[in-house]
Amino acid sequence: MTEWLRRAVGSTVAVALIVVGYATLYQFGMAQYEGEVVGFLHAVQVVVEAVTTAGFGGDAPWESAAMNALVVAMNFTGVVLVFLALPVFLVPLMEDALATDVPTATDETGHVVICGHTSISESLRAELEAIDVPYVFVVEDLDHAQALYTDGWPVVVGDPTATTTLDDVNLSEATSLIANVDDEVNASIVLAARQTAPDGRIVSVVEDVDTREYLEYAGADDVIQPRQVLGESLARKATTSLSAELDDAVELGDDLVVAELRIHQGSDIADKTLSQSGIRERYGLNVIGTWHSGEFQPAPNADRHLDENTILVVAGHRSDLADLKSRTITSELKRRGHIVVVGNGLVGRTAATAIRKTGREVVVVDADPDTNPDVLGDARDRETYHKAGIDDAAAVVLALGDDTASVFASLVVEQVAPNVEVIARANEGDNVAKLYRAGSDYVVSLSSVTGRMLATNLLDEEVLTPESQLELIRAEAPDLVGERLGDTDVRAETGATVVAVERGDDVIADLDPEFSFAPGDVLLVAGDDEAIAAFTDLAGVTARERIAPTPRTVEATTEPAE
């Protein structure tokens, strides 16, 4: 019996008892105080008329005070019942009628089953939709599942650790399962998934590196450690933007590379438009896109303003790119020394380790003496940064586990040392914009890194960098054969950029508008996920290969994560 039906039956019985009770009292009162004998059915009629305020027929008016008091009580009871009926019965009934039931099963095939919904889910969802992979979320909490379903998420309500739930989401026909709740629950999910689909692919997210081996023992094929990768990403951003070397460039072949270049205040091309910078004319380079305050803009226009908050994504010959990079960094910044890492948890330790491997000195700051930092102090106190030698620092890496503290720390650094570059960690994607407004020069989001790692893991492919939205592919484009590059206008139509063309053993990088695509040409194309998807549709691409570097790693730490 449903809840609203139980309430309906209970309410009906209660009203019936009230009517019978009042009818009995009415019979007694009429005989005792009015000297009139009435039948029980007549008494019931009068009670109903009183409770519903419909009228009293021939019995009114009553001469005795007792009977008038009884009738008043019956009228009052009727009003109370009306007000009680609304919240107790009618409102829940209407809510149930209007509510959409969350599915408890799916018939989807070839999909990804995602157990749990966390801060990374939005990023993961966008990644899967960009590559046209169907998916379904399994959420145990009914209210949470209801909210997601109302917002249009493909969701099933159920216990992800139960084999019956995994059967209901058709796990045996799924391409893979992602366990993303917490480490202990993830272990139970992995065990249930391995029982339900013995040959299925299982990927688990892990927060504490100490639990990785248990998840692998439970049956996970891959265990993702996003916090460690986040630390590496912070280190990469802190070191490559300060160096004139192309340490993180992606080799495309035949001396052709793609790299991200940060424009520093006071450099040769700062405060100019893209056309005024002469990047294409002077260096023969293609600007694939730009980063600005966390937003990636593919195929920017010629009038795009380049300031100290702009990061260029450029493709071309290594020597030309190296020359350009030397002009994006100032001599003062080259002279600066150490890097301050704020936060000595797993992310901070990983970042510090990676930075030291590049030869840079690191000063670690933390408020917890048990972490044995170089400088003990609060990240929100300006005196802490003076102790860390902020005036001589090349950059500050905010690797704190709390976004609110990171925002405040970014404000402090902006006041204490406005010319020092700040690279910050964000746990929640919603806080990225706040950190940029607080003065951070580059923000790496844990949720975005995790989402991209999971999506690319499902494809068995690497990425340019886990924090990047840029994708590089190699593909034939049958629908463009015989067309000129200028006529197709790929950049304007899709937002993607044709970086080079492989024709036999040659790699053609100098592509002008008159260049014509020939049969057998393999195009090297760059853009974000949406741009690449649009390009594959425009060019009739049926198969593509993602281009990626060999991932740079650091030694894993076994200390607990924050």
N, C-alpha and C positions, 0 to 999 in steps of 0.2 A: 504494500500500500504506500503510495507517494505521500510526501509530507503535507501537501495541500489537501489531499483527500482525508488524511487523519485529522487535520484541523477542521474540515467541513463536518465530519461525523461527530467530532467532539463538540463543536459549536451547536449542532442540531440537537444533540442530546441535552446539552446545558439549557438551551432555550425551552425545550419540551418540559424539563423538570421545573423551570421557573413558571411556565404557564400553568402546569398542574398544581404547583404549590399555591400560586395566587388564586386559582379557581377554587381550591379547597377553602382558602381563607375567605374568599368572596361569599361562598355558600354560607359559611358559618356567620360572617358578619351581617349578611342580609337577614338571616333568621334571628340573630341575637339583638341587633340594633335597629333594624328597620321593620321587623315583624313580618317579613315576607319570605316565603320558601321558594327558592329557585332551583331548577334542575342543574345537574353538573355541566351538560352541554351548553346551557344558557350562560352558566358562569364562565365557561371557557370562551364563549363568544364575547362577553363583556371584557374579559381580561385581554383578549387579542385586540379588541377595539381600543382599550386603554393604552396598551403597550405601543401600538402603531399610531396612536392619536387619531384614529379614523372616526371616532364618535361613540356614543354610549346607548343609543336607542331609547327605549321607554323607561329605563331604570333611573335615568338622571332627572332632576337633581336628587342627591341623597340628603336626608335630614340630620343624620347623626354625624358628629365630628369624627368618630372612629372610621366610618365608611369613607368620608371625604379624605381622610388621611391615607387610607388604603389605596384609593384611586390615585392620589398624588404620588404615592410610592410606585404604583404601577406605571404611571406616566414617566416618572424619573428613570425607572428601570429601562423603559423603552428607549429613552434618549441615550443612556449609558450603553445599551446593547448596540445601538447604531454606531457610536464612536468606537466601541471595541471591535466591531465587525470589520471596520476599515483596515486597521493595522494587522489584526490577527488573521483575517481570512481573505478579504477582498484584495488588499495590496499584494500579499505574497502570491495569490492566485494570478493576478495580472502580471507580476514580475516573471512568474514561471511561464506564462503564456507568451510573453514577449521575448524571453531569453532564448538564445539559440544553443542547442545542445552541442557540446564539444565532442567531436568524434572519439571513439575508443578504439578504432581500427582504421586501417587503410589498405587499399588494394594496389598501391603504387608498386612498380617494379623498377629495377635499375636505379634506385634512389639511394640517398645517404640518410641513415638514421642518426639523429643527433639527440643524445640523452642529456637533458638539462638545458636551461636557458639562462645565460649570464651576460655580463657586459660585452663579451666578445661576439655574441650571437648576431648582432646587427652587421658587424664587419664580415663574419663568416657567411651570412645570408647574401650579402652583396657579392662576395666572391663567387659563390656557387651559382647565383643567377647570371653573373657575367659570363660564365662558361657553360651555361645551360644544363646544369646538373640538377635533377629533381631531388627534393629533400623533405624530411618531416621531422619536427621536434617532438620529443616525448617529455612531457612535463607532469609531475606527480600532483602538484597543488592545483585543485580545481579552479579556484579564483584566478590564479595566474594564467592557467590554460585558457580560461574563458576570455580574459582580457586580450591575450595574444590572438585568439581565434576571431574576436570581434575586430581586431586591427588587420586581419587578413593574413595572418601567419598560418602556414600549414602545420597544424599541431594536433597531437593525440594526447589525451589525458590518460595517465596510467603510471604504475610503478616501474621505472626502468630497470630495476634489479630483478624483476619477476620474468620468468621465461614465457609466461602466458601473454604478458604485454608485448614482449619481443616477437612472439608469434603473431599477435594482432597487427603489428606494424610490418609484417611480411619480411622479417629480417633475412630469411633464407633466400629471398629474391633481391635483396639490396646489394649495392656494390661495396658498402662499408658501413661501419658504425663508429661514431665518435662519442666517447665518454667524457663529459664535461660538467661534473657536479662538484665533488671534492674528492681528495685522494682515496679516502676509505670507501665512499660510495662508488667511485669509479672502479675500484677493485671488484666489488660485487657485480657491477654492470658487466665488466669484462668476463667474469666467470659465467654469468647467465648467458651472455652473447656467445661465448665459445660452446656452451651446451646446445644452444638453439641453432647456431649455424657454425658447425665445426670447421668449415673451410672458408668462412667469411673473413673479411679484413677488418681488424679492430684497431682503432687509434685512440689513445687516451692522452688527455692533458694532465700534467703533474705540476703541483705547486712546490712540494718539498722534494728535493732531489734524492733524499734518503729513501723515498718510497718507490722510486723508479723500478728497482729490481723486483719489487713485489708485484707491480703491475705487469711486468714482463713475464714473471712466473705464472701469474693468473691467466696469461694467454694473449696479452696485447701484442700486436705485430709491430707497432711503433708507439713510442712514448714521446710526446712533445714537451719540451722544457722552455716555455716562452720567456720566463724571467731571465734565464741565462742568455738567451738570444737577445733579449732586450738590452742587457748589459753590454753585449758585444756591439749592438747597434749604436748605443750611446757613445761608446769608445770610438767607433768608426767615424761618427759625425764630428766628434771632438778633434780627431787627429787629421783626417783628410782635408778638412776645410782650412787647416792651419799650415798645411804643407804645400810646397810648389810642385811636389811629385804627384803623378797620377797613380797613387797606390790602389785605388778602388775601381780603376777603369775596367770595363768589360771588353774583352777582345772579341771582335767580330771577324777577324781574319785579314791578312794582307795589310797589316799595320793600321787597321781600322778599329776604332774604339769608341765606347760610349762612357761618359762620366758625368757626375754632378759637380758643379763648380759654384761655390758661394761667392757672392760679390761683397767685398768689404768696403766699408766707408773710407773714402779717400783714394780708392783704387782708380785705375785709368778709365774704366767703363761705368763707374757708379754715377747715378743721377743722370743717365742718358736713356733715350729710347732704344729699342732693339735695333732700329735702322741706323741711328746715330752711332751705335757702338761699333759698327763695321764688322761684326763677327762673321758674317757671310762673305763680305767683299774682301776683308783683310786676311782672314784666316781660312776661308773656304770651308767653314763648319756649318752644320745644320743644328739649329736650336729646336730640339724635339718638344720641349715643354719648359715650364717654369714653376717653381714652388714659391708661394708667398703666403706667409702667416698660416701655414698648414694646408693651403689649398693648391692642388695641382692643376695647372692649366695647360692642356696639350696644344701644340701648334699655335703659339702666341702670335698676335698681330705685330706688324712692324712698329706700331706706335706704343707697344708695351713698355711701360716705364721700369727701368732697372734701378733699384735702390739697394741699400745695405741689407734689406730683409729678403732679397731675391736670391733664389738658388736656380742656376741654369742647368738644364739637362741637355748636353751637347754631344753630337756625334761627328766624327771626322778622323783624320790621320793623327796618330799619336803625337808627332812633333808639333803639329799645328795646335792641338789641344793643350799640350804642355806650355806652349808659348802664350796662349790665351790665359791659362790658369795663373801664370806668373804675373799677369796684369790685373788679376782679380784680388790679389792679396798684397797688402801694403808692407813696406820694409819694416815699419814699426812692429807689426804683428809677427813678422819672421823672427825678430829679436826677442820676443817674449819667451818666457821660460816654461815653468811647470803648469800642470793642469790640476785644479782642485776638484776632487770628487766628494760630493756631500751625500752621506748615507753609506753605511758599511754593512748593509745586508747583502743578500745574494746578488742582486742587480749591481750594487755599488762595487762589491768585490770583483765581480766578473769584469766590469768596466775598467777598474783600476789595473787588473792583470793584463787586459788587452792593450791598454795604453802604455804600460811599462814595456811591453814587447816591441813597441815602435821606437823605444829609446827615450821617450819623454819621462820626465820626473813627475811623480804623482804625490799630492798631499791629500790624505783622506781625512774627512771631517765627520764626526758623529757625536751625538749627545749621550750615547751609552758607553760608559767606560769598559764594559765587558767585551766590546768589539775591538778594543785596543786600537783606536784611531791615532793618526798623527797629531790631530788637533781635537781636543775635547771641547765641544761647545754646541750651542743651539743654532740651527740653520737659520733661524729667524732673528738672530742677534748680529748686528753689523760688526761688533767687536770680534766675533768668531772669524770673519773673513779677513780682518786685519791680521789676526794671529796666523792665518793660513797664507799670508803674503799675497793678498789679492792684487796689489798694485803691480806686481811683477808677473802675474799669472797670464797664461795665454787663453785659458777658457775655464769655465766652471761647469761641471756635470752635476745636475740635481737628480740624484738617484733615490729619492725619498719614497717611502711606501705610502705616503698620505698626500693626496693631491692638494688639499687645502694648505698644508705646510709648504708644498712646492710653490704654490702661487705666491705665498707671502715671502718665501725665500727669494724668488725671482724679483720681486719688488725691491727687496733689500739690496741685492746685488746690483740692480739697475741704478740705485741711488749711490752705493758705495763705489762702484767701478763701472760706469756706463759704457766704457769702450771694451770691456771684457766680454767675449762671446759666452752665451749661456745655452747649454743643451740640456733639456729637461725631460724627465720621464712623466708620463701621464698614465694613470691606471684606467681611468674612464675616458672614453672618447669625447664625452660632453665637456670635459675640462681642458681640452686642447686649446680651444679659442681663448679661454681665460689665461692660460699660461703665456700665449703670444701677447695678449694685451698687457700682461704683467711685466713684459720685457724679455721673455725668453726668445732666443734667436732661432732655435730649432727644437721641436717637440716630437718625441717618439712615443706613440701610444701603445700600451701593452695590449689593448683589445685589438688594434689593427694588426700588430705583429702576430698575435696568436691566430687571428682569423686568416691571415695570408699564409701562415705556416701550415695550418690545417688544410686549406684549400689546395695548396701546391703539393702537400703530402698525398692527398687523394689522387692527384694527377701523376704521381711519381716523377715530378719535375722539380728543378731548383728555381730560385727566383733571383732577380738582380740583387736586391737586398731585401730582407724580410720587412723592413719598414717602408719600402718604396712602393708606389702605386704604378711604377713603370713596368711595362712588359715588352720584351723583345722577342720577335718570332721570325722564323725562316719558313717561307711557304711559296709555292707556285700560285700564280694568279691567272687562271685560264680566261676569265672574262675581260682581262686587260690586254691580252695579246693583240698586237697591231695598233694599240692606242698610244698616243703621246702623253707623257707625264703631265704636261700643261693642260691638255684637254680633259684628262680624268679629274684633275684638281682633288687628289686624294686628301690632302690636308684639310681643305675647306669642307669636303663632303663627310669625312669621317673623324677628323681630329688626329689621325695617325700620320706618321711620316715615313716615307720610303727612304731609308738611310743609305742603302746600297743595293746593287743587283749583282748576283753571281751568274756569270755567263760562261759556262765551261769552266776553265781554270782561272778565269779572270774575275776580279771583284771591282766593279765600277762604282766609285763613290761620288764622282763629280757628275751629278745628274742635273741637267738643265731642262727647261720646259719642253724642249724639242726631242728629248730622249724618248725612243719608242721601245715598247716592251715586245720581246720576241718569244717564240715558242721555246720552252725549256728554261726560261729565265727563272731564277729563284730570288725572290725579293726578301730583303732584310728590312723588317718593318718595326717601328717603335711607337708606343702610345700607352695610355692607361687601358684598363680592362674594357671600358665602354668603346673606346676608339678602336681597339683591336677587333672587338666583336662587330662593329660597324664595317671595318675594312674587310673582314672575311665574307660578309654578306655582299659587299660591293664587288669584290674581286672574284667571287665564286670559289673561294678557298675550301677545299674538302679535307685537307690534312695540313697540319702545321707542327713545327718543332719550336719549342721555346729555347731561346739562347740564354745561357746563364754562366756566371763565373764559378770557379771552384769555391765553395763557401769557406770563409776564414773562420777558424774556430780557436778557442782557448781551452786550456785544461779545465775539466769539470771540477767543481768544488763540491765537497760533501757536507759543507756546513749548512745549517738550517736556513730556509728562506724566511724573509719577513712576511 
